[in-house]
Structures are given as C-alpha cells and as structure tokens.
Amino acid sequence: MKLSAPILSAGLGLLLIPALAGAVTHTVNQEGLTWNPSEITIEVGDTVEWIWSGGSHTVTSGTDLGDPEVGQLFDTPLNSSNTSVSFTFTQVGAQDFFCRPHLNFGMTGTVNIIAVSAVENTPALTAVRLLPNSPNPFNPSTLITFALPEERTGPTEVSLRVFDLKGRLVRVLMEETVDADRHTVSWDGRDDRGQGAPSGVYIYRLDAGGQMAARTMTLAK
C-alpha cells in the first residue's frame, strides 16, 4: 500500500500537523516466520525498528512482490549479519511490509502512521487536554479522560467520538455542554448500533470550543 494514502479521511475534519519533537522508537520483533506485532500504530516522526531473532529475512516495504512500489521505501536484509532495521516515518498513511523469502508463509505486517493534533502544540494554559485511555489495550471497556482549561469562561460545547482507522464514525460518546473541569467517559467497545466493534486500533477525538485533540486506543478481544 502506498504510504501517502491517508488513513484519516477528510471527513474527520482533523487539522493535523507533524510533530517530530518527542518522536519515539517502536519495536517489531521477528519471531520465527511472523512479525510481533504484525500491525502497529505510530505517530508521524516516530521510528520503527525490526529486531532479528533467527533465520534469514528481509524487511521490505510494499504489499507483495506484485506491488509496483515494492521496496522503494526500504528493502533490507534482517539476519545474523544485520540484526536490526530501522525506518523513520514522516508521512501520514498506512505502510505494508513483508519478508521476501517468507511472503508465502504470511510474514507480512502494517505500520499505521497517524498525525499529531495541532492542539498538542498549543500552550498548556489554553489547550484542552485529552489523556491516554485506561486500560489500553482494553476489553471490554476503557475510560477516556479529558480536561478543559480553567481559563475558559462559561460552559463549553464538547464532542467526543470514536473513529476507525479509515475515518469511519464508530461511536458518539459525548455531545453536550460541560463546565471547565476534568471529565471521564467510558467506552464499552460497542458502536452506535449497540454491536461489538472488532478488535483493532481506534481513534478517539475530542472537539471542544474550537480546539481538537486525538489519540489512539486498542480494543483486544
């Protein structure tokens, strides 16, 4: 899959910018003929490091050998002579990768790259705060906490929604007017129709008084 293909659709209305400061490194381990984890979600500017444990492999960008852009981003041996491979992702999108010798054994994976909300670069005194959900990963439910700054005068209209990685709305958790304070909302892993959402990574987005913040969470069944 081409890296530049957005995983957050325009329908989300997110105003996002890359935030390279504070970037972190995420590890994907080669375990036999598998990647662990086989799917990972990171932020723009983060690095993924693939770690070797045995055998002879490659870390190759692309969906498979028929991908016209196979290996254009990275195509590096992973073996006893080269025990780690690193790549820093600077574009929002979804990037598939695989091992050339073991593609037919299903040795494939995906890196989902999301952008960081511009609100996270706003001074703390004026920005809304969206905290990491807890627990994460979760099953069957998790708590999402956000805080509105005390500098706000009067109640604030708040929307807290859950989207999948394709930008489709899964659940509206809150749409109401609240006071400047700390608020906690629970998500039970169900969509707006009351059906259980499948395992995977989801985006929860807070819109409050013209500001927006977004984070990811993982539902693991």
KAKAMO-V154829 format. One record per pair of residues at least 4 apart in sequence whose C-alpha atoms are under 8 Angstrom apart, sorted by the first residue. I is the first residue (numbers start at 1). J is the second residue. If there is no record, write none. Layout:
BEGIN
i=I j=J
i=I j=J
END
This chain:
BEGIN
i=1 j=5
i=1 j=62
i=1 j=63
i=1 j=67
i=1 j=94
i=1 j=95
i=1 j=96
i=2 j=62
i=2 j=69
i=2 j=93
i=2 j=94
i=2 j=95
i=3 j=91
i=3 j=92
i=3 j=93
i=3 j=94
i=3 j=95
i=4 j=91
i=4 j=92
i=4 j=93
i=4 j=94
i=5 j=92
i=5 j=93
i=5 j=94
i=6 j=92
i=6 j=93
i=6 j=94
i=7 j=92
i=7 j=93
i=7 j=94
i=7 j=112
i=7 j=113
i=7 j=114
i=7 j=165
i=7 j=166
i=7 j=167
i=8 j=12
i=8 j=93
i=8 j=114
i=8 j=165
i=8 j=166
i=8 j=167
i=9 j=13
i=9 j=166
i=9 j=167
i=10 j=14
i=10 j=167
i=11 j=167
i=12 j=167
i=14 j=117
i=14 j=212
i=15 j=117
i=15 j=118
i=15 j=212
i=16 j=115
i=16 j=116
i=16 j=117
i=16 j=118
i=17 j=115
i=17 j=116
i=17 j=117
i=17 j=118
i=18 j=44
i=18 j=45
i=18 j=90
i=18 j=115
i=18 j=116
i=19 j=23
i=19 j=44
i=19 j=45
i=19 j=115
i=19 j=116
i=20 j=44
i=20 j=45
i=20 j=46
i=21 j=45
i=23 j=43
i=23 j=44
i=23 j=45
i=23 j=46
i=23 j=47
i=24 j=45
i=24 j=46
i=24 j=47
i=25 j=46
i=25 j=47
i=25 j=48
i=25 j=49
i=26 j=42
i=26 j=46
i=26 j=47
i=26 j=48
i=26 j=49
i=27 j=48
i=27 j=49
i=27 j=50
i=27 j=51
i=28 j=35
i=28 j=36
i=28 j=37
i=28 j=38
i=28 j=48
i=28 j=49
i=28 j=50
i=28 j=51
i=29 j=35
i=29 j=36
i=29 j=37
i=29 j=50
i=29 j=51
i=29 j=52
i=29 j=53
i=30 j=34
i=30 j=35
i=30 j=36
i=30 j=50
i=30 j=51
i=30 j=52
i=30 j=53
i=30 j=54
i=31 j=35
i=31 j=36
i=31 j=52
i=31 j=53
i=31 j=54
i=32 j=53
i=32 j=54
i=32 j=55
i=33 j=102
i=33 j=105
i=33 j=106
i=33 j=107
i=34 j=38
i=34 j=106
i=34 j=107
i=34 j=108
i=35 j=107
i=35 j=108
i=35 j=109
i=37 j=109
i=38 j=108
i=38 j=109
i=38 j=110
i=39 j=109
i=39 j=110
i=39 j=111
i=39 j=112
i=40 j=110
i=40 j=111
i=40 j=112
i=41 j=111
i=41 j=112
i=41 j=113
i=41 j=114
i=41 j=201
i=42 j=46
i=42 j=111
i=42 j=112
i=42 j=113
i=42 j=114
i=43 j=113
i=43 j=114
i=43 j=115
i=43 j=116
i=44 j=89
i=44 j=90
i=44 j=91
i=44 j=92
i=44 j=113
i=44 j=114
i=44 j=115
i=44 j=116
i=45 j=88
i=45 j=89
i=45 j=90
i=45 j=91
i=46 j=88
i=46 j=89
i=46 j=90
i=47 j=86
i=47 j=87
i=47 j=88
i=47 j=89
i=48 j=86
i=48 j=87
i=48 j=88
i=48 j=89
i=49 j=84
i=49 j=85
i=49 j=86
i=49 j=87
i=50 j=59
i=50 j=84
i=50 j=85
i=50 j=86
i=51 j=78
i=51 j=83
i=51 j=84
i=51 j=85
i=52 j=78
i=52 j=79
i=52 j=80
i=52 j=82
i=52 j=83
i=52 j=84
i=53 j=79
i=53 j=83
i=54 j=79
i=54 j=80
i=55 j=79
i=55 j=80
i=56 j=77
i=56 j=78
i=56 j=79
i=56 j=80
i=56 j=101
i=57 j=77
i=57 j=78
i=57 j=79
i=57 j=99
i=57 j=100
i=57 j=101
i=57 j=102
i=58 j=75
i=58 j=76
i=58 j=77
i=58 j=78
i=58 j=79
i=58 j=98
i=58 j=99
i=58 j=100
i=58 j=101
i=59 j=74
i=59 j=75
i=59 j=76
i=59 j=77
i=59 j=78
i=59 j=85
i=59 j=97
i=59 j=98
i=59 j=99
i=59 j=100
i=60 j=70
i=60 j=71
i=60 j=73
i=60 j=74
i=60 j=75
i=60 j=76
i=60 j=97
i=60 j=98
i=60 j=99
i=60 j=100
i=61 j=70
i=61 j=71
i=61 j=72
i=61 j=73
i=61 j=74
i=61 j=75
i=61 j=95
i=61 j=96
i=61 j=97
i=61 j=98
i=62 j=67
i=62 j=69
i=62 j=70
i=62 j=71
i=62 j=95
i=62 j=96
i=62 j=97
i=62 j=98
i=63 j=67
i=63 j=70
i=63 j=96
i=63 j=97
i=63 j=98
i=63 j=108
i=64 j=70
i=64 j=97
i=64 j=98
i=64 j=103
i=65 j=70
i=65 j=100
i=66 j=70
i=71 j=75
i=74 j=87
i=76 j=85
i=77 j=82
i=78 j=82
i=78 j=83
i=78 j=84
i=78 j=85
i=79 j=83
i=89 j=113
i=91 j=113
i=92 j=112
i=92 j=113
i=92 j=114
i=92 j=115
i=93 j=112
i=93 j=113
i=93 j=114
i=94 j=110
i=94 j=111
i=94 j=112
i=94 j=113
i=95 j=110
i=95 j=111
i=95 j=112
i=95 j=113
i=96 j=108
i=96 j=109
i=96 j=110
i=96 j=111
i=97 j=108
i=97 j=109
i=97 j=110
i=97 j=111
i=98 j=103
i=98 j=107
i=98 j=108
i=98 j=109
i=99 j=103
i=99 j=107
i=99 j=108
i=102 j=106
i=102 j=107
i=103 j=107
i=103 j=108
i=116 j=120
i=116 j=214
i=117 j=121
i=117 j=212
i=117 j=213
i=117 j=214
i=118 j=122
i=118 j=212
i=118 j=213
i=119 j=127
i=119 j=128
i=119 j=211
i=119 j=212
i=119 j=213
i=120 j=127
i=120 j=213
i=122 j=126
i=122 j=127
i=123 j=127
i=124 j=128
i=125 j=149
i=125 j=151
i=126 j=149
i=126 j=151
i=126 j=152
i=127 j=148
i=127 j=149
i=127 j=211
i=128 j=146
i=128 j=147
i=128 j=148
i=128 j=149
i=128 j=208
i=128 j=211
i=128 j=212
i=128 j=213
i=129 j=146
i=129 j=147
i=129 j=148
i=129 j=149
i=129 j=213
i=130 j=144
i=130 j=145
i=130 j=146
i=130 j=147
i=130 j=206
i=130 j=213
i=130 j=214
i=130 j=215
i=131 j=144
i=131 j=145
i=131 j=146
i=132 j=144
i=132 j=145
i=132 j=215
i=133 j=142
i=133 j=143
i=133 j=144
i=133 j=145
i=133 j=217
i=134 j=138
i=134 j=142
i=134 j=143
i=134 j=144
i=135 j=142
i=135 j=143
i=136 j=142
i=136 j=217
i=136 j=218
i=136 j=219
i=137 j=217
i=137 j=218
i=137 j=219
i=137 j=220
i=138 j=142
i=138 j=218
i=138 j=219
i=138 j=220
i=139 j=189
i=139 j=219
i=139 j=220
i=139 j=221
i=140 j=188
i=140 j=189
i=140 j=219
i=140 j=221
i=141 j=186
i=141 j=187
i=141 j=188
i=141 j=189
i=142 j=186
i=142 j=187
i=142 j=188
i=142 j=189
i=143 j=184
i=143 j=185
i=143 j=186
i=143 j=187
i=144 j=184
i=144 j=185
i=144 j=186
i=144 j=187
i=145 j=182
i=145 j=183
i=145 j=184
i=145 j=185
i=146 j=182
i=146 j=183
i=146 j=184
i=147 j=180
i=147 j=181
i=147 j=182
i=147 j=183
i=148 j=152
i=148 j=179
i=148 j=180
i=148 j=181
i=148 j=182
i=149 j=180
i=149 j=181
i=150 j=180
i=150 j=181
i=152 j=156
i=152 j=180
i=153 j=180
i=154 j=179
i=154 j=180
i=155 j=177
i=155 j=178
i=155 j=179
i=155 j=180
i=156 j=177
i=156 j=178
i=156 j=179
i=156 j=180
i=156 j=208
i=156 j=209
i=157 j=175
i=157 j=176
i=157 j=177
i=157 j=178
i=157 j=208
i=157 j=209
i=158 j=174
i=158 j=175
i=158 j=176
i=158 j=177
i=158 j=178
i=158 j=206
i=158 j=207
i=158 j=208
i=158 j=209
i=159 j=172
i=159 j=173
i=159 j=174
i=159 j=175
i=159 j=176
i=159 j=205
i=159 j=206
i=159 j=207
i=159 j=208
i=160 j=172
i=160 j=173
i=160 j=174
i=160 j=175
i=160 j=204
i=160 j=205
i=160 j=206
i=160 j=207
i=161 j=169
i=161 j=170
i=161 j=171
i=161 j=172
i=161 j=173
i=161 j=174
i=161 j=204
i=161 j=205
i=161 j=206
i=162 j=169
i=162 j=170
i=162 j=171
i=162 j=172
i=162 j=173
i=162 j=202
i=162 j=203
i=162 j=204
i=162 j=205
i=163 j=167
i=163 j=168
i=163 j=169
i=163 j=170
i=163 j=171
i=163 j=202
i=163 j=203
i=163 j=204
i=163 j=205
i=164 j=168
i=164 j=169
i=164 j=170
i=164 j=201
i=164 j=202
i=164 j=203
i=165 j=201
i=165 j=202
i=165 j=203
i=170 j=191
i=170 j=192
i=170 j=197
i=171 j=190
i=171 j=191
i=171 j=192
i=172 j=192
i=173 j=185
i=173 j=186
i=173 j=187
i=174 j=185
i=189 j=196
i=189 j=197
i=189 j=219
i=190 j=194
i=190 j=195
i=190 j=196
i=190 j=197
i=191 j=195
i=191 j=196
i=191 j=197
i=198 j=219
i=198 j=221
i=199 j=218
i=199 j=219
i=199 j=220
i=199 j=221
i=200 j=218
i=200 j=219
i=200 j=220
i=201 j=216
i=201 j=217
i=201 j=218
i=201 j=219
i=202 j=216
i=202 j=217
i=202 j=218
i=202 j=219
i=203 j=214
i=203 j=215
i=203 j=216
i=203 j=217
i=204 j=214
i=204 j=215
i=204 j=216
i=204 j=217
i=205 j=212
i=205 j=213
i=205 j=214
i=205 j=215
i=206 j=212
i=206 j=213
i=206 j=214
i=207 j=211
i=207 j=212
i=207 j=213
i=208 j=212
END
